[in-house]
């Protein structure tokens, strides 16, 4: 006998959740495939731009044989192509990816233009492959979300159901990218769903888990950035420094957000006065990338290898300084130009560099430096995005460093406290406001 809605645990759920869960499973499979395709497309573009070959090998721009005078021009060409795609295709491809997903949910009934599902990954592959210092996760989240929204539109579902499937695709994309299915579910709850109810949580969880399982089959299991902890960490000294480190990173997160949006205001002001159409702005941002790449080639591209080195401890001083200065400026300046790229990987990198630099100043040994880098990485994500629970779990899924859970949680909480007090909005919602 069918239960009355009032007799159910949550009166908003009904048996259509079975339909949504089945569709979400298929969306999870599709979003995982799109995530892998985008990662391969970035690799293809990197090989094409910097090595002049047709290959899917995972390489970075820093090892390119191109002349030092030619390399700075590559990001300009990439920015020009992104601007043309945005102008003649869809301007919705501009930006981080996650704010655009939030905007679609809040303002457009979770409806996404079909063109975005094609042009967003293409523009992101060009922007990152040509040296853009961005993460792939934002475009992947937007692409997976667009896929989920298109399926929901085709099935003529309600606004609430369409939102659920959009978020399911977004979570699946993140799960497949980082081998972090649980963090992807939490990110959906903290940032996209605006609720914790069975009607939406169950389909999103199914899509994320399905994508995570496929990621293991296609790309291998995690952790993506393993942290080798030989035995238990010295807990109480670590707990004493976790709070102050989180506070430091929290202020840094607020500073990075303000710097990026300050650059964005500068683009609008000066380019507006000079009557430079926004189509050309990504190419101008590419100039900043190229100049930064001359001084710090490892700042080009996604830079996952930089995160891995930081989390091993004892990173070279040049890498730490380059990430804190050059990478920060390159990322903030170029992303504010309206190109296509994500914020997660750069934030993780900069946060880890702050943590390891602080440990270096305190004369910590290598393994302890790795834990400080982990705390800095999680604290930066927590403070800048305003998602403390996601930041804690995401950091653990990326590294499998479970012994560092307590200091990591404290650092993430302290950073979140700081940015809650000094930032009216997160780095993602500031654009919407």
N, C-alpha and C positions, 0 to 999 in steps of 0.2 A: 504494500500500500504506500502511495506516495506521501511523503511527509509534508506538512504544511510549512511554508517558509518560516513562520514564527517559532516552529518547533526545532529548527535547525540551530546549530551552534552559532552560525553567522547568517542573519536573515538576508544578506545580500547575495549569498551563494545559492545556486540551484543546479539542477542536473546538466545544464549546458556546460558546466565546468568540464564534463567528460569530453565534449566536443572541442572546447578550447585546448584542453590538455593534449588531445590527439593532434590537433593542428599545430600546437606549439612544438610537439616532438618533431614534426616535419620541418618546421621553421628552424629548430635547433640544428638539424642536419644541414639544411641549406645555408644557414648563417656560418656554420663551421667551414663549409666549402668555400664560401665567400671570403672568410678570414684567411684561409690558406692561400686562396688565389691572390688576395691583396698582398700578402707577404711575398709571394713569388713575383708579383708584378713590381714591387719595390726593388727586389733583387735584380730583376730584368732591367729596370730603368737605370739602376746604379751601374750595372755592367755596360749598358749602352752609352750612358753619359760619360763615364770616367775611364772605361777600358775599351770602348769602341768594339764591343763584341756582343754576340747574341748568346746569352747564358743566363741560367737561373741560379748560379752559384752565389752563396751568401757572402758578399764581400763589402768592405767599407770604402768610402771615397779616399780615406787617408793614404791608402797604398797605391793610388793611381799613378801611372807613369806619365801623366800629362805634365806639360811645362808649368812651372809656378805662375807664369803669366797668363796661361790659358784657364787654369782651374778656377780662378775667381769669376770667370765669365759664365761658367756652367750654371750656377744658381740663378743668374740673371735670365738666362734662356729658359730655365724651368719656370721661373716666376712669370715670365712673359706668356708662356703656354698656359699656365694656370689662369692668368688674367683673361686670356682670350676664351678659354673654356667657360669661365664664369660669366663673361659678357654675352657671348653668343649662345651659351647653353642654359645655365641656371646659376643665378647668384647665390643660391642656397648652398653651394659647395664651399663657399668661403667660411673660414673659421675653424674652430676646434673640433666640431662634430657633436660633442655632448650638449653644449648649449642649444644647438639646432634641434637636437632630439627633444630637449625640454620644451623648446618653443613650439614644436609640432604638437606636443601633448597638451600644453596649456592654451594655445591660441588657435590651433587649427583642427581640433578634434582628432589628433593623432593621424592626420592625413599627410602623406608625404608624396611629393611629385615623383612619378615613375622615373623621370629623367635623372633625379638625384641618385637613385640606386645605381645608375650607370656612371654618371659623371663624377660623383664623389670619390669612389675608389680610383678612378682614372687620374683625377687631378691630384689626389694624395700620393699616388705612385710616382707621378712626375715631380711633385714638389719635394718629396723625401728622397727619391732616387737621384735628383739633381743636386743633392747636398743639403736640403732643408733640415735644420736641427730639431726635428719634431718626432713625436711618437706616432706609431701606426694605429694605436688603440682608439683614438677619437674618431677617425674616419671609419674604422671597422665597426665601432658601435653605431655610428650613423648609418652605415651601409646595411648592417644587420637589422637595425630598426626600420629602415626603409623597406627591406624585404618583408618583414613581419607586417608592416602597415599595408603594403600592396596586397598581400594574401588576404588580410582582413577586409580590405575594400572590395576585393573580388568576391568574397563570400557575403558581402553586404551585412556585416556585423554592426552592433551598436558602438557608440563612442567608447564606452567603458571596455568592451571586448577588444576594440581596435587598439586601445591604449595597451592592454595586456599583451597583445601579440607584438606590438611595436617594441615593448620593453623586453619581451621574450627574445626577439631577434637581436636586440642590443646586448643583452646579457650573454647570449650564446656566442656572439662575436668576441666579446671580451674573454669569455671562458676558453675559447679555442686559441686565442692569441697568447695568453699567459699561463695556460694550464692551471687556472684558478677559478674553478666553477663555483665554490662557495662564496668567494669574495665578489664574484659577478652577481650572484643572487643578492648579496647584501647591498652592493652598489645600486642595484635596481630598486631596492626598498628605500634606501636613504636618499636617493637622488632623483629617481624617475617615477616611481609608482605613487608616491605620496600616501601610501596606506600599507597596512600589513594585514591582509585579508586572504582567506583561502581562495577566493574567486580569481585573484591575480597571482598570488604567490605560488600556487601549485603549478600552473602552466609555465611560469617563468623558471621555476626550479627544474622542471622536466627538460625544458629547452637547454638550460645551462649545463645540466649533467650530461645530456646527450652530446652536446658540442664538446664537452671536456673529454668524454670517452673517445670520440672520433679523433680529437687532437692527439691522444696517446697513440692511436693506430697510425695516424698520418705523419706526425712530427716527433713523436716520442713523449715520454712522461716527464713530469717536472722532477725536481725544481729547476726553474729556468736559471736562477742565480744561486747555486748552493752555497751555504755558509758552513764551513767545516768547523764545528765546535768539538774539540777533543776532551770530552768530559764536561762536568757541570761548570757553569760560569760562577765567578765570585759574586753572588747575588747582591748582598747588602751594599757594597761599594758601588755596584752598578745602579742600584735603585737610588742612591744618593745623587748620582749625576744625571739620571734620566730626566727628572723634572726640570732642572736648569737647562739641559740640552734641548728639551722640548720647547721651553720658553724662547730660547735663542732661535730655534728653527721657526717657531711661530712668527716672530718678528720678521725673519727673513722671508717667510711666505707672504706676509702682508706687503713687504717691500717689493717682491717680485710682481705681485698682482698690480700694485700701483704703478710700477715701472712700465709694465706691458700696456696698461690702459692709458698711461701718460704718452707713450709712443703712439698709440692709436689716435688719441686726441691731436697729437702733433701732425700725424698724417692728414687728418681731416682739415686741420687749420691751414697748414702750409700748402698742401696740394689743392685745397679749395681756393685759396687766394691766388695760386698760380694757375688755376683752372686745369689741373691735371686730372683726367678722368680716372676713376678708381680701378679701371681695367689695367692701368699701368702700375698701380701701387705694388703688386707682388713682385714685379721686376725691380722696383726700387728697393724692396725688402731683400731681394736677391743680391743687391750690391753689398748690403750689410753682411750677408752670409759669406759672400766671396772675400770681403776684406778680413772678416774674422777668421776665415779658413786659411788665409795666408799665415797668420800668427799661430793658429791652433787648428791644424788639420783634423785632429780627432774630434773637434766640435761639429764636423759635418756629418749629416745622416742621423739615423736613429741613435746609434751609440750604445747598443746593448752590451758590447764588449767593455765599455767603460764602467758600466754598472757592475759587471762581473768582476772586474779588477778591483774596484772599490770594496766589494764585499769579500774579497780575499785578504784584505788588510795589507799594510805596507805599500800602498799605492805611491808612485813617484810624486814628488812635490810639484813637478811641472804639470802633471795631470790634474792635481787638486786645484792649483791656481788657475789653470786653463778653464776648468769647468765652472769655477766660482765667478770668474770674470768674463772670459770670452764666450763660453757657452751661454751664460745667462743673457748677455747683451745680444748675441746672435739670435737666440730664441725669441726674446721679447720683441726685438725690433722687427724681425721678419714675420712673426705671427701677427703682429699688430697691423701689418700691411694688408691683411685680408686674404692671405694665401690659405692653402688647405693643409692642415696638420694637427696633431694631437698634443696634449699637454702632459700626459701621465709620465711618459718616459723621461722627458727633460726634468720634470719636478723630482722624480725619484733620483735621478743622477745628481742634481744640485743638492738635494737634501742629504744624500749619502756623502757627498764631498764635504759638506759642512760638518757632519758628524765625524768623519775621519780626520779632517783638519783639526778639529777640537781635540780629538784623541792624540794627534801628533804633537800638538802644543803641550798637552798634559803628559807627554812621554810614555804613552801606553804601548804595550807590546802588540805584535801583529794581530793575534787572534782577538784581543780586546778591541783593537781598532776596527775590526770587521763588525763587531757587535755595535760599536758606536755608529758606524756607517749605516747599519741596519736601523737603529733607532732614529737617526737623522732622516733616512729615507721614508720611514713610516710617518714620522712627525710632519714632514713636508707635505705628504699626501693628505694627512688628516687636517692640517691647518688650512691649506690652500683650497681644497675642495669642500671642506666642511663635512667630512664623512669619517669620523673617528673609528667606528666599528669596522667599516670596510678597510680602512688603512691598516688596522691591526691584523685582520685576517689575511688581507692581500699580501702583506709583508711576510707572513708566515708561509703562505702557499708558494710564494716566489722562492723562498730560501730553505724551507723546512727546518728553520732554526727554533724549534719549540722551546729549548731551555731559556731563550731570550724573551719569552712571552711577557713576563711581569714588567721588566724595565721598558720593553717596547710599548706596552699598554700605557704605562705612565707617561712616557715621552709623547705619545700620540694625544693623550688627554690634555697634557699641559699645552701643547701646540694649539689644539682646538680651543682651549680656554682663551689663549692670547688673541687668536684671530677673531673669535666671537666678540671680544671686547673692542678691538681696534678696526675691524673690517665690517662695514654694514652688510656686505654681501660677499659670497665666495668668488673665486676667480671665474667660475662658470656662470653664475647668476648675475654678475655685474654687467655682462653684455646684454642680458635680457632687460635689465632695468633701464 
